[in-house]
Amino acid sequence: MKDASSAARGSAPDDPPPLAIQVDHMRCAGNAMCLALAPGVFAHNHWRQSEVVDPEGDALEDVLEAAGNCPTSAITVSDASTGEVLFP
């Protein structure tokens, strides 16, 4: 099962895009690397797997770092307005 969340942000040219962040629960092992790197975005659910709680909770760079450091590659990050995949 996947958890998908997105949020609208400002539309100034230098603003980061609104994000759609998905955690693939078939892959998530609950090691909490994403919680350490982007604690405003991720939290554990009652199965100790990551959930997106606020896609605007941390900077885009932190979200991408969290996704990139997921040892099971369970996190996908996309631009919510265009669908462009930002990670992986």
mmCIF file as gemmi writes it, N, C-alpha and C atoms, coordinates in Angstrom:
data_model
loop_
_atom_site.group_PDB
_atom_site.id
_atom_site.type_symbol
_atom_site.label_atom_id
_atom_site.label_alt_id
_atom_site.label_comp_id
_atom_site.label_asym_id
_atom_site.label_entity_id
_atom_site.label_seq_id
_atom_site.pdbx_PDB_ins_code
_atom_site.Cartn_x
_atom_site.Cartn_y
_atom_site.Cartn_z
_atom_site.occupancy
_atom_site.B_iso_or_equiv
_atom_site.pdbx_formal_charge
_atom_site.auth_seq_id
_atom_site.auth_asym_id
_atom_site.pdbx_PDB_model_num
ATOM 1 N N . MET Axp A 1 ? 0.835 -1.177 0 1 0 ? 1 A 1
ATOM 2 C CA . MET Axp A 1 ? 0 0 0 1 0 ? 1 A 1
ATOM 3 C C . MET Axp A 1 ? 0.873 1.231 0 1 0 ? 1 A 1
ATOM 4 N N . LYS Axp A 2 ? 0.494 2.252 -0.722 1 0 ? 2 A 1
ATOM 5 C CA . LYS Axp A 2 ? 1.265 3.479 -0.786 1 0 ? 2 A 1
ATOM 6 C C . LYS Axp A 2 ? 0.522 4.588 -0.077 1 0 ? 2 A 1
ATOM 7 N N . ASP Axp A 3 ? 1.3 5.498 0.49 1 0 ? 3 A 1
ATOM 8 C CA . ASP Axp A 3 ? 0.744 6.675 1.121 1 0 ? 3 A 1
ATOM 9 C C . ASP Axp A 3 ? 1.138 7.85 0.239 1 0 ? 3 A 1
ATOM 10 N N . ALA Axp A 4 ? 0.178 8.594 -0.276 1 0 ? 4 A 1
ATOM 11 C CA . ALA Axp A 4 ? 0.471 9.726 -1.138 1 0 ? 4 A 1
ATOM 12 C C . ALA Axp A 4 ? -0.061 10.99 -0.498 1 0 ? 4 A 1
ATOM 13 N N . SER Axp A 5 ? 0.779 12.004 -0.492 1 0 ? 5 A 1
ATOM 14 C CA . SER Axp A 5 ? 0.368 13.297 0.039 1 0 ? 5 A 1
ATOM 15 C C . SER Axp A 5 ? 0.924 14.366 -0.872 1 0 ? 5 A 1
ATOM 16 N N . SER Axp A 6 ? 0.194 15.46 -0.996 1 0 ? 6 A 1
ATOM 17 C CA . SER Axp A 6 ? 0.694 16.594 -1.761 1 0 ? 6 A 1
ATOM 18 C C . SER Axp A 6 ? 0.17 17.857 -1.136 1 0 ? 6 A 1
ATOM 19 N N . ALA Axp A 7 ? 0.829 18.948 -1.426 1 0 ? 7 A 1
ATOM 20 C CA . ALA Axp A 7 ? 0.415 20.236 -0.881 1 0 ? 7 A 1
ATOM 21 C C . ALA Axp A 7 ? 0.789 21.332 -1.867 1 0 ? 7 A 1
ATOM 22 N N . ALA Axp A 8 ? -0.007 22.361 -1.9 1 0 ? 8 A 1
ATOM 23 C CA . ALA Axp A 8 ? 0.261 23.497 -2.769 1 0 ? 8 A 1
ATOM 24 C C . ALA Axp A 8 ? 1.17 24.478 -2.045 1 0 ? 8 A 1
ATOM 25 N N . ARG Axp A 9 ? 2.111 25.017 -2.768 1 0 ? 9 A 1
ATOM 26 C CA . ARG Axp A 9 ? 2.996 26.047 -2.234 1 0 ? 9 A 1
ATOM 27 C C . ARG Axp A 9 ? 2.844 27.27 -3.104 1 0 ? 9 A 1
ATOM 28 N N . GLY Axp A 10 ? 3.541 28.329 -2.743 1 0 ? 10 A 1
ATOM 29 C CA . GLY Axp A 10 ? 3.496 29.565 -3.513 1 0 ? 10 A 1
ATOM 30 C C . GLY Axp A 10 ? 3.913 29.336 -4.944 1 0 ? 10 A 1
ATOM 31 N N . SER Axp A 11 ? 3.591 30.269 -5.82 1 0 ? 11 A 1
ATOM 32 C CA . SER Axp A 11 ? 3.875 30.065 -7.227 1 0 ? 11 A 1
ATOM 33 C C . SER Axp A 11 ? 4.939 31.017 -7.763 1 0 ? 11 A 1
ATOM 34 N N . ALA Axp A 12 ? 5.747 31.622 -6.894 1 0 ? 12 A 1
ATOM 35 C CA . ALA Axp A 12 ? 6.835 32.466 -7.358 1 0 ? 12 A 1
ATOM 36 C C . ALA Axp A 12 ? 7.829 31.598 -8.122 1 0 ? 12 A 1
ATOM 37 N N . PRO Axp A 13 ? 8.515 32.158 -9.121 1 0 ? 13 A 1
ATOM 38 C CA . PRO Axp A 13 ? 9.404 31.359 -9.965 1 0 ? 13 A 1
ATOM 39 C C . PRO Axp A 13 ? 10.493 30.611 -9.196 1 0 ? 13 A 1
ATOM 40 N N . ASP Axp A 14 ? 10.972 31.152 -8.078 1 0 ? 14 A 1
ATOM 41 C CA . ASP Axp A 14 ? 12.045 30.49 -7.344 1 0 ? 14 A 1
ATOM 42 C C . ASP Axp A 14 ? 11.546 29.612 -6.199 1 0 ? 14 A 1
ATOM 43 N N . ASP Axp A 15 ? 10.223 29.494 -6.038 1 0 ? 15 A 1
ATOM 44 C CA . ASP Axp A 15 ? 9.665 28.614 -5.014 1 0 ? 15 A 1
ATOM 45 C C . ASP Axp A 15 ? 9.822 27.168 -5.445 1 0 ? 15 A 1
ATOM 46 N N . PRO Axp A 16 ? 10.067 26.272 -4.482 1 0 ? 16 A 1
ATOM 47 C CA . PRO Axp A 16 ? 10.106 24.853 -4.848 1 0 ? 16 A 1
ATOM 48 C C . PRO Axp A 16 ? 8.722 24.393 -5.297 1 0 ? 16 A 1
ATOM 49 N N . PRO Axp A 17 ? 8.67 23.343 -6.094 1 0 ? 17 A 1
ATOM 50 C CA . PRO Axp A 17 ? 7.364 22.875 -6.579 1 0 ? 17 A 1
ATOM 51 C C . PRO Axp A 17 ? 6.549 22.255 -5.449 1 0 ? 17 A 1
ATOM 52 N N . PRO Axp A 18 ? 5.225 22.21 -5.602 1 0 ? 18 A 1
ATOM 53 C CA . PRO Axp A 18 ? 4.423 21.45 -4.642 1 0 ? 18 A 1
ATOM 54 C C . PRO Axp A 18 ? 4.789 19.979 -4.802 1 0 ? 18 A 1
ATOM 55 N N . LEU Axp A 19 ? 4.887 19.273 -3.706 1 0 ? 19 A 1
ATOM 56 C CA . LEU Axp A 19 ? 5.378 17.901 -3.763 1 0 ? 19 A 1
ATOM 57 C C . LEU Axp A 19 ? 4.292 16.859 -3.567 1 0 ? 19 A 1
ATOM 58 N N . ALA Axp A 20 ? 4.452 15.771 -4.259 1 0 ? 20 A 1
ATOM 59 C CA . ALA Axp A 20 ? 3.7 14.546 -4.014 1 0 ? 20 A 1
ATOM 60 C C . ALA Axp A 20 ? 4.741 13.537 -3.543 1 0 ? 20 A 1
ATOM 61 N N . ILE Axp A 21 ? 4.616 13.098 -2.31 1 0 ? 21 A 1
ATOM 62 C CA . ILE Axp A 21 ? 5.587 12.185 -1.719 1 0 ? 21 A 1
ATOM 63 C C . ILE Axp A 21 ? 4.868 10.884 -1.414 1 0 ? 21 A 1
ATOM 64 N N . GLN Axp A 22 ? 5.433 9.785 -1.864 1 0 ? 22 A 1
ATOM 65 C CA . GLN Axp A 22 ? 4.827 8.469 -1.648 1 0 ? 22 A 1
ATOM 66 C C . GLN Axp A 22 ? 5.802 7.567 -0.908 1 0 ? 22 A 1
ATOM 67 N N . VAL Axp A 23 ? 5.273 6.803 0.039 1 0 ? 23 A 1
ATOM 68 C CA . VAL Axp A 23 ? 6.05 5.78 0.729 1 0 ? 23 A 1
ATOM 69 C C . VAL Axp A 23 ? 5.428 4.431 0.372 1 0 ? 23 A 1
ATOM 70 N N . ASP Axp A 24 ? 6.217 3.573 -0.215 1 0 ? 24 A 1
ATOM 71 C CA . ASP Axp A 24 ? 5.769 2.241 -0.59 1 0 ? 24 A 1
ATOM 72 C C . ASP Axp A 24 ? 5.888 1.342 0.639 1 0 ? 24 A 1
ATOM 73 N N . HIS Axp A 25 ? 4.756 1.008 1.235 1 0 ? 25 A 1
ATOM 74 C CA . HIS Axp A 25 ? 4.769 0.216 2.458 1 0 ? 25 A 1
ATOM 75 C C . HIS Axp A 25 ? 5.156 -1.243 2.231 1 0 ? 25 A 1
ATOM 76 N N . MET Axp A 26 ? 5.189 -1.687 0.992 1 0 ? 26 A 1
ATOM 77 C CA . MET Axp A 26 ? 5.684 -3.033 0.699 1 0 ? 26 A 1
ATOM 78 C C . MET Axp A 26 ? 7.212 -3.061 0.802 1 0 ? 26 A 1
ATOM 79 N N . ARG Axp A 27 ? 7.844 -1.898 0.726 1 0 ? 27 A 1
ATOM 80 C CA . ARG Axp A 27 ? 9.299 -1.799 0.796 1 0 ? 27 A 1
ATOM 81 C C . ARG Axp A 27 ? 9.794 -1.225 2.116 1 0 ? 27 A 1
ATOM 82 N N . CYS Axp A 28 ? 9.042 -0.36 2.745 1 0 ? 28 A 1
ATOM 83 C CA . CYS Axp A 28 ? 9.494 0.371 3.934 1 0 ? 28 A 1
ATOM 84 C C . CYS Axp A 28 ? 9.791 -0.606 5.074 1 0 ? 28 A 1
ATOM 85 N N . ALA Axp A 29 ? 11.013 -0.54 5.605 1 0 ? 29 A 1
ATOM 86 C CA . ALA Axp A 29 ? 11.434 -1.406 6.708 1 0 ? 29 A 1
ATOM 87 C C . ALA Axp A 29 ? 11.388 -0.681 8.044 1 0 ? 29 A 1
ATOM 88 N N . GLY Axp A 30 ? 11.054 0.608 8.033 1 0 ? 30 A 1
ATOM 89 C CA . GLY Axp A 30 ? 10.906 1.356 9.269 1 0 ? 30 A 1
ATOM 90 C C . GLY Axp A 30 ? 12.207 1.685 9.97 1 0 ? 30 A 1
ATOM 91 N N . ASN Axp A 31 ? 13.301 1.853 9.227 1 0 ? 31 A 1
ATOM 92 C CA . ASN Axp A 31 ? 14.574 2.143 9.875 1 0 ? 31 A 1
ATOM 93 C C . ASN Axp A 31 ? 14.716 3.603 10.307 1 0 ? 31 A 1
ATOM 94 N N . ALA Axp A 32 ? 13.797 4.46 9.9 1 0 ? 32 A 1
ATOM 95 C CA . ALA Axp A 32 ? 13.691 5.858 10.351 1 0 ? 32 A 1
ATOM 96 C C . ALA Axp A 32 ? 14.747 6.802 9.789 1 0 ? 32 A 1
ATOM 97 N N . MET Axp A 33 ? 15.443 6.418 8.735 1 0 ? 33 A 1
ATOM 98 C CA . MET Axp A 33 ? 16.404 7.338 8.129 1 0 ? 33 A 1
ATOM 99 C C . MET Axp A 33 ? 15.694 8.599 7.648 1 0 ? 33 A 1
ATOM 100 N N . CYS Axp A 34 ? 14.515 8.443 7.045 1 0 ? 34 A 1
ATOM 101 C CA . CYS Axp A 34 ? 13.785 9.611 6.542 1 0 ? 34 A 1
ATOM 102 C C . CYS Axp A 34 ? 13.32 10.506 7.694 1 0 ? 34 A 1
ATOM 103 N N . LEU Axp A 35 ? 12.966 9.916 8.829 1 0 ? 35 A 1
ATOM 104 C CA . LEU Axp A 35 ? 12.549 10.698 9.99 1 0 ? 35 A 1
ATOM 105 C C . LEU Axp A 35 ? 13.705 11.535 10.517 1 0 ? 35 A 1
ATOM 106 N N . ALA Axp A 36 ? 14.911 10.988 10.458 1 0 ? 36 A 1
ATOM 107 C CA . ALA Axp A 36 ? 16.09 11.711 10.924 1 0 ? 36 A 1
ATOM 108 C C . ALA Axp A 36 ? 16.442 12.877 9.996 1 0 ? 36 A 1
ATOM 109 N N . LEU Axp A 37 ? 16.252 12.679 8.685 1 0 ? 37 A 1
ATOM 110 C CA . LEU Axp A 37 ? 16.664 13.694 7.708 1 0 ? 37 A 1
ATOM 111 C C . LEU Axp A 37 ? 15.57 14.713 7.382 1 0 ? 37 A 1
ATOM 112 N N . ALA Axp A 38 ? 14.316 14.328 7.497 1 0 ? 38 A 1
ATOM 113 C CA . ALA Axp A 38 ? 13.193 15.232 7.208 1 0 ? 38 A 1
ATOM 114 C C . ALA Axp A 38 ? 12.08 14.984 8.23 1 0 ? 38 A 1
ATOM 115 N N . PRO Axp A 39 ? 12.339 15.318 9.5 1 0 ? 39 A 1
ATOM 116 C CA . PRO Axp A 39 ? 11.369 15.011 10.56 1 0 ? 39 A 1
ATOM 117 C C . PRO Axp A 39 ? 10.061 15.774 10.466 1 0 ? 39 A 1
ATOM 118 N N . GLY Axp A 40 ? 10.046 16.868 9.73 1 0 ? 40 A 1
ATOM 119 C CA . GLY Axp A 40 ? 8.807 17.616 9.55 1 0 ? 40 A 1
ATOM 120 C C . GLY Axp A 40 ? 7.887 17.002 8.509 1 0 ? 40 A 1
ATOM 121 N N . VAL Axp A 41 ? 8.424 16.108 7.7 1 0 ? 41 A 1
ATOM 122 C CA . VAL Axp A 41 ? 7.664 15.483 6.616 1 0 ? 41 A 1
ATOM 123 C C . VAL Axp A 41 ? 7.201 14.077 6.989 1 0 ? 41 A 1
ATOM 124 N N . PHE Axp A 42 ? 8.074 13.314 7.633 1 0 ? 42 A 1
ATOM 125 C CA . PHE Axp A 42 ? 7.811 11.897 7.884 1 0 ? 42 A 1
ATOM 126 C C . PHE Axp A 42 ? 7.594 11.603 9.359 1 0 ? 42 A 1
ATOM 127 N N . ALA Axp A 43 ? 6.781 10.599 9.622 1 0 ? 43 A 1
ATOM 128 C CA . ALA Axp A 43 ? 6.581 10.043 10.963 1 0 ? 43 A 1
ATOM 129 C C . ALA Axp A 43 ? 6.281 8.56 10.8 1 0 ? 43 A 1
ATOM 130 N N . HIS Axp A 44 ? 6.455 7.811 11.879 1 0 ? 44 A 1
ATOM 131 C CA . HIS Axp A 44 ? 6.104 6.387 11.83 1 0 ? 44 A 1
ATOM 132 C C . HIS Axp A 44 ? 4.623 6.196 12.125 1 0 ? 44 A 1
ATOM 133 N N . ASN Axp A 45 ? 4.016 5.244 11.431 1 0 ? 45 A 1
ATOM 134 C CA . ASN Axp A 45 ? 2.642 4.851 11.733 1 0 ? 45 A 1
ATOM 135 C C . ASN Axp A 45 ? 2.675 3.767 12.816 1 0 ? 45 A 1
ATOM 136 N N . HIS Axp A 46 ? 1.544 3.192 13.128 1 0 ? 46 A 1
ATOM 137 C CA . HIS Axp A 46 ? 1.506 2.205 14.202 1 0 ? 46 A 1
ATOM 138 C C . HIS Axp A 46 ? 2.163 0.875 13.83 1 0 ? 46 A 1
ATOM 139 N N . TRP Axp A 47 ? 2.532 0.677 12.565 1 0 ? 47 A 1
ATOM 140 C CA . TRP Axp A 47 ? 3.302 -0.498 12.144 1 0 ? 47 A 1
ATOM 141 C C . TRP Axp A 47 ? 4.792 -0.192 12.083 1 0 ? 47 A 1
ATOM 142 N N . ARG Axp A 48 ? 5.161 1.017 12.52 1 0 ? 48 A 1
ATOM 143 C CA . ARG Axp A 48 ? 6.541 1.506 12.493 1 0 ? 48 A 1
ATOM 144 C C . ARG Axp A 48 ? 7.071 1.639 11.067 1 0 ? 48 A 1
ATOM 145 N N . GLN Axp A 49 ? 6.181 2.008 10.171 1 0 ? 49 A 1
ATOM 146 C CA . GLN Axp A 49 ? 6.583 2.338 8.811 1 0 ? 49 A 1
ATOM 147 C C . GLN Axp A 49 ? 6.383 3.834 8.621 1 0 ? 49 A 1
ATOM 148 N N . SER Axp A 50 ? 7.136 4.403 7.713 1 0 ? 50 A 1
ATOM 149 C CA . SER Axp A 50 ? 7.065 5.84 7.478 1 0 ? 50 A 1
ATOM 150 C C . SER Axp A 50 ? 5.775 6.238 6.794 1 0 ? 50 A 1
ATOM 151 N N . GLU Axp A 51 ? 5.291 7.399 7.176 1 0 ? 51 A 1
ATOM 152 C CA . GLU Axp A 51 ? 4.114 8.042 6.581 1 0 ? 51 A 1
ATOM 153 C C . GLU Axp A 51 ? 4.474 9.49 6.306 1 0 ? 51 A 1
ATOM 154 N N . VAL Axp A 52 ? 3.871 10.067 5.295 1 0 ? 52 A 1
ATOM 155 C CA . VAL Axp A 52 ? 4.022 11.492 5.033 1 0 ? 52 A 1
ATOM 156 C C . VAL Axp A 52 ? 2.983 12.217 5.881 1 0 ? 52 A 1
ATOM 157 N N . VAL Axp A 53 ? 3.464 13.094 6.77 1 0 ? 53 A 1
ATOM 158 C CA . VAL Axp A 53 ? 2.55 13.843 7.627 1 0 ? 53 A 1
ATOM 159 C C . VAL Axp A 53 ? 2.394 15.291 7.171 1 0 ? 53 A 1
ATOM 160 N N . ASP Axp A 54 ? 3.407 15.825 6.489 1 0 ? 54 A 1
ATOM 161 C CA . ASP Axp A 54 ? 3.343 17.198 5.983 1 0 ? 54 A 1
ATOM 162 C C . ASP Axp A 54 ? 4.374 17.367 4.868 1 0 ? 54 A 1
ATOM 163 N N . PRO Axp A 55 ? 3.957 17.327 3.602 1 0 ? 55 A 1
ATOM 164 C CA . PRO Axp A 55 ? 4.915 17.438 2.499 1 0 ? 55 A 1
ATOM 165 C C . PRO Axp A 55 ? 5.654 18.773 2.471 1 0 ? 55 A 1
ATOM 166 N N . GLU Axp A 56 ? 5.161 19.757 3.201 1 0 ? 56 A 1
ATOM 167 C CA . GLU Axp A 56 ? 5.836 21.053 3.278 1 0 ? 56 A 1
ATOM 168 C C . GLU Axp A 56 ? 6.64 21.21 4.564 1 0 ? 56 A 1
ATOM 169 N N . GLY Axp A 57 ? 6.778 20.131 5.332 1 0 ? 57 A 1
ATOM 170 C CA . GLY Axp A 57 ? 7.393 20.207 6.645 1 0 ? 57 A 1
ATOM 171 C C . GLY Axp A 57 ? 8.89 20.457 6.662 1 0 ? 57 A 1
ATOM 172 N N . ASP Axp A 58 ? 9.567 20.218 5.557 1 0 ? 58 A 1
ATOM 173 C CA . ASP Axp A 58 ? 11.01 20.451 5.452 1 0 ? 58 A 1
ATOM 174 C C . ASP Axp A 58 ? 11.329 20.937 4.048 1 0 ? 58 A 1
ATOM 175 N N . ALA Axp A 59 ? 12.537 21.439 3.872 1 0 ? 59 A 1
ATOM 176 C CA . ALA Axp A 59 ? 12.992 21.941 2.57 1 0 ? 59 A 1
ATOM 177 C C . ALA Axp A 59 ? 13.074 20.806 1.554 1 0 ? 59 A 1
ATOM 178 N N . LEU Axp A 60 ? 12.882 21.143 0.298 1 0 ? 60 A 1
ATOM 179 C CA . LEU Axp A 60 ? 12.961 20.17 -0.789 1 0 ? 60 A 1
ATOM 180 C C . LEU Axp A 60 ? 14.269 19.387 -0.729 1 0 ? 60 A 1
ATOM 181 N N . GLU Axp A 61 ? 15.371 20.061 -0.458 1 0 ? 61 A 1
ATOM 182 C CA . GLU Axp A 61 ? 16.668 19.395 -0.391 1 0 ? 61 A 1
ATOM 183 C C . GLU Axp A 61 ? 16.672 18.309 0.684 1 0 ? 61 A 1
ATOM 184 N N . ASP Axp A 62 ? 16.035 18.592 1.823 1 0 ? 62 A 1
ATOM 185 C CA . ASP Axp A 62 ? 15.979 17.605 2.905 1 0 ? 62 A 1
ATOM 186 C C . ASP Axp A 62 ? 15.111 16.413 2.523 1 0 ? 62 A 1
ATOM 187 N N . VAL Axp A 63 ? 14.007 16.676 1.841 1 0 ? 63 A 1
ATOM 188 C CA . VAL Axp A 63 ? 13.122 15.596 1.393 1 0 ? 63 A 1
ATOM 189 C C . VAL Axp A 63 ? 13.856 14.705 0.389 1 0 ? 63 A 1
ATOM 190 N N . LEU Axp A 64 ? 14.566 15.311 -0.55 1 0 ? 64 A 1
ATOM 191 C CA . LEU Axp A 64 ? 15.309 14.533 -1.539 1 0 ? 64 A 1
ATOM 192 C C . LEU Axp A 64 ? 16.448 13.753 -0.895 1 0 ? 64 A 1
ATOM 193 N N . GLU Axp A 65 ? 17.09 14.332 0.116 1 0 ? 65 A 1
ATOM 194 C CA . GLU Axp A 65 ? 18.143 13.615 0.838 1 0 ? 65 A 1
ATOM 195 C C . GLU Axp A 65 ? 17.556 12.416 1.589 1 0 ? 65 A 1
ATOM 196 N N . ALA Axp A 66 ? 16.396 12.627 2.21 1 0 ? 66 A 1
ATOM 197 C CA . ALA Axp A 66 ? 15.733 11.53 2.92 1 0 ? 66 A 1
ATOM 198 C C . ALA Axp A 66 ? 15.376 10.403 1.958 1 0 ? 66 A 1
ATOM 199 N N . ALA Axp A 67 ? 14.818 10.75 0.808 1 0 ? 67 A 1
ATOM 200 C CA . ALA Axp A 67 ? 14.459 9.741 -0.189 1 0 ? 67 A 1
ATOM 201 C C . ALA Axp A 67 ? 15.699 9.019 -0.7 1 0 ? 67 A 1
ATOM 202 N N . GLY Axp A 68 ? 16.754 9.758 -0.941 1 0 ? 68 A 1
ATOM 203 C CA . GLY Axp A 68 ? 17.99 9.177 -1.455 1 0 ? 68 A 1
ATOM 204 C C . GLY Axp A 68 ? 18.704 8.283 -0.465 1 0 ? 68 A 1
ATOM 205 N N . ASN Axp A 69 ? 18.461 8.489 0.822 1 0 ? 69 A 1
ATOM 206 C CA . ASN Axp A 69 ? 19.113 7.689 1.849 1 0 ? 69 A 1
ATOM 207 C C . ASN Axp A 69 ? 18.251 6.556 2.375 1 0 ? 69 A 1
ATOM 208 N N . CYS Axp A 70 ? 17.067 6.378 1.806 1 0 ? 70 A 1
ATOM 209 C CA . CYS Axp A 70 ? 16.207 5.271 2.216 1 0 ? 70 A 1
ATOM 210 C C . CYS Axp A 70 ? 16.868 3.966 1.771 1 0 ? 70 A 1
ATOM 211 N N . PRO Axp A 71 ? 17.217 3.085 2.719 1 0 ? 71 A 1
ATOM 212 C CA . PRO Axp A 71 ? 17.936 1.865 2.331 1 0 ? 71 A 1
ATOM 213 C C . PRO Axp A 71 ? 17.107 0.876 1.517 1 0 ? 71 A 1
ATOM 214 N N . THR Axp A 72 ? 15.798 1.034 1.504 1 0 ? 72 A 1
ATOM 215 C CA . THR Axp A 72 ? 14.956 0.124 0.719 1 0 ? 72 A 1
ATOM 216 C C . THR Axp A 72 ? 14.34 0.81 -0.496 1 0 ? 72 A 1
ATOM 217 N N . SER Axp A 73 ? 14.739 2.052 -0.759 1 0 ? 73 A 1
ATOM 218 C CA . SER Axp A 73 ? 14.222 2.83 -1.9 1 0 ? 73 A 1
ATOM 219 C C . SER Axp A 73 ? 12.699 2.867 -1.916 1 0 ? 73 A 1
ATOM 220 N N . ALA Axp A 74 ? 12.114 3.132 -0.747 1 0 ? 74 A 1
ATOM 221 C CA . ALA Axp A 74 ? 10.657 3.122 -0.603 1 0 ? 74 A 1
ATOM 222 C C . ALA Axp A 74 ? 9.995 4.472 -0.865 1 0 ? 74 A 1
ATOM 223 N N . ILE Axp A 75 ? 10.778 5.523 -1.069 1 0 ? 75 A 1
ATOM 224 C CA . ILE Axp A 75 ? 10.221 6.868 -1.176 1 0 ? 75 A 1
ATOM 225 C C . ILE Axp A 75 ? 10.332 7.393 -2.599 1 0 ? 75 A 1
ATOM 226 N N . THR Axp A 76 ? 9.214 7.906 -3.103 1 0 ? 76 A 1
ATOM 227 C CA . THR Axp A 76 ? 9.177 8.569 -4.403 1 0 ? 76 A 1
ATOM 228 C C . THR Axp A 76 ? 8.736 10.002 -4.187 1 0 ? 76 A 1
ATOM 229 N N . VAL Axp A 77 ? 9.423 10.926 -4.846 1 0 ? 77 A 1
ATOM 230 C CA . VAL Axp A 77 ? 9.097 12.349 -4.739 1 0 ? 77 A 1
ATOM 231 C C . VAL Axp A 77 ? 8.817 12.874 -6.14 1 0 ? 77 A 1
ATOM 232 N N . SER Axp A 78 ? 7.663 13.537 -6.297 1 0 ? 78 A 1
ATOM 233 C CA . SER Axp A 78 ? 7.274 14.096 -7.595 1 0 ? 78 A 1
ATOM 234 C C . SER Axp A 78 ? 6.807 15.524 -7.424 1 0 ? 78 A 1
ATOM 235 N N . ASP Axp A 79 ? 6.841 16.264 -8.525 1 0 ? 79 A 1
ATOM 236 C CA . ASP Axp A 79 ? 6.232 17.587 -8.589 1 0 ? 79 A 1
ATOM 237 C C . ASP Axp A 79 ? 4.731 17.359 -8.718 1 0 ? 79 A 1
ATOM 238 N N . ALA Axp A 80 ? 3.965 17.791 -7.738 1 0 ? 80 A 1
ATOM 239 C CA . ALA Axp A 80 ? 2.522 17.529 -7.735 1 0 ? 80 A 1
ATOM 240 C C . ALA Axp A 80 ? 1.792 18.235 -8.867 1 0 ? 80 A 1
ATOM 241 N N . SER Axp A 81 ? 2.317 19.33 -9.354 1 0 ? 81 A 1
ATOM 242 C CA . SER Axp A 81 ? 1.61 20.062 -10.4 1 0 ? 81 A 1
ATOM 243 C C . SER Axp A 81 ? 1.889 19.522 -11.804 1 0 ? 81 A 1
ATOM 244 N N . THR Axp A 82 ? 3.068 18.927 -12.015 1 0 ? 82 A 1
ATOM 245 C CA . THR Axp A 82 ? 3.409 18.446 -13.354 1 0 ? 82 A 1
ATOM 246 C C . THR Axp A 82 ? 3.508 16.926 -13.435 1 0 ? 82 A 1
ATOM 247 N N . GLY Axp A 83 ? 3.662 16.262 -12.297 1 0 ? 83 A 1
ATOM 248 C CA . GLY Axp A 83 ? 3.855 14.822 -12.298 1 0 ? 83 A 1
ATOM 249 C C . GLY Axp A 83 ? 5.296 14.409 -12.535 1 0 ? 83 A 1
ATOM 250 N N . GLU Axp A 84 ? 6.193 15.377 -12.76 1 0 ? 84 A 1
ATOM 251 C CA . GLU Axp A 84 ? 7.6 15.07 -12.99 1 0 ? 84 A 1
ATOM 252 C C . GLU Axp A 84 ? 8.178 14.394 -11.753 1 0 ? 84 A 1
ATOM 253 N N . VAL Axp A 85 ? 8.823 13.258 -11.95 1 0 ? 85 A 1
ATOM 254 C CA . VAL Axp A 85 ? 9.452 12.54 -10.848 1 0 ? 85 A 1
ATOM 255 C C . VAL Axp A 85 ? 10.771 13.234 -10.523 1 0 ? 85 A 1
ATOM 256 N N . LEU Axp A 86 ? 10.918 13.645 -9.259 1 0 ? 86 A 1
ATOM 257 C CA . LEU Axp A 86 ? 12.147 14.311 -8.796 1 0 ? 86 A 1
ATOM 258 C C . LEU Axp A 86 ? 13.102 13.314 -8.16 1 0 ? 86 A 1
ATOM 259 N N . PHE Axp A 87 ? 12.549 12.225 -7.612 1 0 ? 87 A 1
ATOM 260 C CA . PHE Axp A 87 ? 13.354 11.142 -7.078 1 0 ? 87 A 1
ATOM 261 C C . PHE Axp A 87 ? 12.499 9.894 -7.076 1 0 ? 87 A 1
ATOM 262 N N . PRO Axp A 88 ? 12.975 8.742 -7.458 1 0 ? 88 A 1
ATOM 263 C CA . PRO Axp A 88 ? 14.325 8.451 -7.919 1 0 ? 88 A 1
ATOM 264 C C . PRO Axp A 88 ? 14.558 8.903 -9.336 1 0 ? 88 A 1
